[in-house]
Amino acid sequence: MRILLLGCEGLLGTTMRATAAADPRVTSMVALGHGEIDITDREQVRRAVREVRPDACVNTAALMPADLCDQEAERAYAVNTLGPRWVSQSCAEVGAVPVYISTDFVFDGQGTRAYRPDDLPRPVQTYGITKLAGEHETRLGSDRHLIARTACLFGPPPVSPTARASFVDRVAAAAAAGNDLKIVDNVVMSPTFTGDLATTVLDLLHHGADSGVYHVVNQGSTSWYRLCVAVLERLGIDAQVTPVEEQFTTTAPRPHHTPLAGELPEFARRIRRPWEAALDEYLGVRRAG
């Protein structure tokens, strides 16, 4: 496979780049960061896709977090919606598969069960709205496409100094520094290891998976508070962690219950493990590093 990777310096992009580079199924890869390509610029995207002529273009570029998207709605639309439009249309011109990374924030979180790919999206903030629109643009731009919804990513720190580390690393660093933590306990989601997500994306491409939406998350769900406690227990960090029932540190509304579920092909085995097992692996690598 020839891969064009966009957003290679972010949290997922950093892992995606390393995973693809080590995968013998990937015969060549061109990885571009924000300084090398502006995905909101149609001609830049078209030129890059034409020059590389990849089998697939994996777009991990996104504007987040949700608060920033509410504050800069036009920029969020440009990055999260227009960018995927240009990627998908450009891929269709050369016969490549656009891969769009989406989010659990396309749902309103008002349900009581895990969301499946065919459930009706209903985003409640600019981030979710623009990401859902990016899904639509990906479908409209190319008949052949993959949309991977995921959530609460944790993994090796991003290469870009301006990109945020994962929640797992942020709470570990804050607790290790002696800070008491107040963590939301009324928001439930599906924590996902970037290594498992990256491997699954390559699996889907290698096996020629059907076009459509896939929920690519580790199994199980938890709250941010319980995830924080699990991290600190595994790292042996003694800190005061207080669960709170309000989102006092955010301005954009959050969906409260967005576990993701859905059938993946049999070959996508790695992502099926529980999030706890994936967390154990990542924290083991983190300690060793």
C-alpha positions in Angstrom: 0.0 0.0 0.0 1.1 3.5 -0.7 -0.1 5.8 2.1 -0.4 9.6 2.2 -0.8 10.7 5.8 -2.1 14.2 6.7 -1.8 15.6 10.2 1.2 13.5 10.9 2.3 15.6 13.9 -0.8 15.3 16.1 -1.6 12.7 18.7 -3.0 10.1 16.3 -0.9 11.2 13.4 2.3 10.6 15.4 1.3 7.0 16.1 -0.1 6.5 12.6 3.2 7.5 11.1 5.2 5.2 13.3 2.8 2.3 12.9 2.6 2.6 9.1 6.4 2.9 8.8 6.8 -0.5 10.7 4.1 -2.3 8.7 5.4 -4.4 5.9 2.1 -4.0 4.1 2.9 -0.3 3.6 5.3 -0.1 0.7 5.7 3.7 0.8 4.4 6.6 2.9 4.5 10.3 2.6 3.6 12.0 5.9 2.7 15.7 5.9 2.2 18.0 8.8 0.5 21.4 9.1 3.7 23.2 8.1 3.9 21.2 4.9 0.3 21.3 3.7 -2.8 23.3 4.5 -5.7 20.9 4.1 -8.1 23.9 3.9 -6.4 24.8 0.6 -8.0 22.8 -2.2 -5.1 23.2 -4.6 -2.5 22.2 -2.1 -4.4 19.1 -1.3 -5.0 18.3 -4.9 -1.4 18.8 -5.8 -0.2 16.5 -2.9 -2.5 13.7 -3.8 -1.6 13.9 -7.5 2.1 13.9 -6.8 2.0 10.9 -4.4 -0.8 9.0 -6.1 -1.4 6.9 -3.0 -3.6 3.9 -2.6 -5.1 5.7 0.5 -5.0 9.1 2.1 -5.4 9.0 5.9 -6.6 12.3 7.2 -5.9 12.7 10.9 -5.8 16.5 10.8 -8.5 18.2 12.9 -9.2 21.3 14.8 -10.0 20.6 18.5 -10.8 20.7 21.4 -14.5 21.5 21.4 -14.1 24.8 23.2 -11.7 26.1 20.6 -14.1 25.1 17.8 -16.9 27.0 19.5 -14.7 30.1 19.7 -13.4 29.8 16.1 -16.3 28.3 14.2 -15.1 29.4 10.8 -11.7 27.8 11.3 -13.3 24.7 12.6 -15.5 24.4 9.5 -12.5 25.0 7.2 -10.3 22.3 8.9 -13.0 19.7 9.9 -15.3 20.0 7.0 -13.8 21.7 3.9 -10.5 19.9 4.4 -12.1 16.5 4.1 -14.0 17.7 1.1 -10.8 18.5 -0.8 -9.2 15.3 0.4 -12.1 13.1 -0.7 -12.5 14.8 -4.1 -8.8 14.7 -4.8 -8.6 11.0 -3.9 -11.5 10.2 -6.3 -9.5 11.8 -9.1 -6.6 9.3 -8.7 -8.5 6.2 -7.4 -7.3 6.5 -3.8 -9.3 5.7 -0.7 -9.9 8.7 1.6 -9.8 7.7 5.3 -11.5 10.2 7.6 -11.1 10.1 11.4 -14.3 11.1 13.1 -15.5 11.3 16.7 -18.1 10.2 19.2 -19.0 13.9 19.4 -21.3 13.4 16.4 -23.8 12.1 18.9 -25.7 14.0 21.6 -25.0 11.5 24.4 -28.6 11.3 25.5 -29.0 7.6 25.0 -28.4 4.8 27.6 -26.6 2.2 25.3 -23.6 2.3 23.1 -24.0 4.1 19.8 -23.8 2.0 16.6 -22.6 3.3 13.2 -26.2 3.4 11.9 -27.6 5.4 14.8 -28.8 8.9 14.0 -26.0 11.5 14.8 -27.1 14.7 16.6 -24.1 16.8 17.6 -24.5 19.5 20.2 -21.5 21.7 19.6 -19.4 23.1 16.8 -16.8 20.4 16.9 -19.3 17.6 16.5 -21.2 19.5 13.8 -18.1 20.2 11.7 -16.9 16.6 12.1 -20.2 15.2 11.1 -20.2 17.5 8.1 -16.7 16.2 7.3 -18.1 12.7 7.2 -20.7 13.8 4.7 -18.1 15.5 2.6 -16.0 12.3 2.6 -19.0 10.3 1.4 -20.0 12.8 -1.3 -16.5 13.3 -2.6 -15.6 9.6 -3.2 -17.7 6.5 -3.6 -14.8 4.5 -2.1 -14.1 5.8 1.4 -13.6 4.8 5.0 -14.9 6.8 8.0 -13.5 5.7 11.4 -15.2 7.2 14.4 -13.2 6.9 17.6 -13.0 8.5 21.1 -10.8 9.5 24.0 -7.4 8.7 22.4 -4.4 7.9 24.4 -0.9 7.1 23.1 2.6 8.5 22.7 2.9 12.3 22.9 2.4 14.2 19.6 5.4 15.4 17.7 4.0 18.9 17.4 4.7 21.1 20.4 1.4 22.8 19.8 -0.7 19.6 19.9 -2.1 18.5 23.2 -0.9 15.3 24.9 -3.6 12.8 25.7 -5.8 13.0 28.8 -3.9 10.0 30.2 -0.6 11.7 30.0 -2.0 15.1 31.2 -3.5 13.6 34.4 -0.4 11.5 35.1 1.8 14.5 34.8 -0.5 16.7 37.0 -0.7 14.1 39.7 3.0 13.4 39.6 3.6 17.1 40.2 1.6 16.9 43.4 -1.6 18.5 42.1 -5.0 17.5 43.4 -7.4 16.6 40.6 -11.1 17.2 40.0 -12.3 15.0 37.2 -15.7 14.8 35.6 -17.5 11.5 36.5 -20.8 12.0 34.5 -19.3 11.8 31.0 -18.9 8.2 29.8 -17.0 7.2 26.6 -14.8 4.5 25.0 -11.1 5.1 25.7 -8.9 4.0 22.7 -5.2 3.4 22.3 -3.8 5.2 19.2 -1.7 2.1 18.4 -4.8 -0.1 18.1 -6.6 2.5 16.1 -3.7 3.0 13.6 -3.3 -0.8 13.2 -7.0 -1.2 12.6 -7.1 1.5 9.9 -4.3 -0.3 8.1 -6.1 -3.6 8.5 -9.3 -2.1 6.9 -7.3 -0.8 4.0 -5.2 -3.9 3.4 -8.3 -6.2 3.4 -10.3 -3.8 1.1 -13.1 -3.2 3.7 -16.4 -2.0 2.4 -16.9 1.7 2.2 -18.8 3.2 5.2 -18.6 4.2 8.8 -16.8 2.1 11.4 -16.6 2.6 15.1 -13.0 1.9 15.9 -12.6 1.9 19.7 -11.3 -0.5 22.3 -14.0 -2.5 24.0 -15.8 -1.2 27.1 -16.5 2.2 28.4 -15.8 4.3 31.5 -16.0 7.9 32.8 -13.1 10.4 32.7 -12.9 10.1 36.5 -12.6 6.3 36.5 -10.1 6.4 33.7 -8.0 8.9 35.7 -8.1 6.6 38.7 -7.1 3.6 36.6 -4.1 5.5 35.2 -2.8 6.6 38.6 -3.3 3.2 40.2 -1.3 1.5 37.4 1.5 4.1 37.7 1.5 3.9 41.5 0.9 7.7 41.8 -0.8 8.7 45.1 -2.9 11.7 44.5 -6.2 13.2 45.6 -8.8 12.7 42.8 -12.2 14.1 43.4 -15.1 13.1 41.1 -17.3 16.1 40.0 -20.7 16.1 38.3 -20.3 19.2 36.3 -18.1 20.4 33.5 -16.8 23.4 35.2 -13.7 23.7 33.1 -15.4 23.8 29.7 -17.6 26.1 27.7 -18.8 24.0 24.8 -21.5 21.4 25.7 -20.3 17.8 25.9 -22.4 14.7 25.2 -22.6 12.8 28.5 -22.9 9.2 27.3 -21.1 8.2 24.0 -19.7 4.7 24.2 -19.3 3.4 20.7 -20.1 -0.1 19.4 -20.4 -1.9 16.1 -19.3 -4.9 14.2 -15.8 -4.9 12.7 -14.5 -7.5 10.3 -13.0 -10.6 11.8 -9.5 -9.5 10.7 -9.6 -6.4 12.9 -8.8 -8.3 16.1 -6.4 -5.9 17.9 -9.0 -3.2 18.5 -11.4 -5.7 20.2 -9.4 -6.0 23.4 -10.7 -4.1 26.4 -9.5 -0.6 27.0 -7.9 -1.7 30.3 -5.6 -4.1 28.4 -4.7 -1.4 25.9 -4.0 1.1 28.7 -1.8 -1.5 30.4 0.3 -1.8 27.2 0.6 1.9 26.7 1.6 2.6 30.3 4.1 -0.2 30.1 5.7 1.4 27.1 5.5 4.8 28.8 7.4 3.6 31.9 10.0 1.8 29.8 10.6 4.9 27.7 
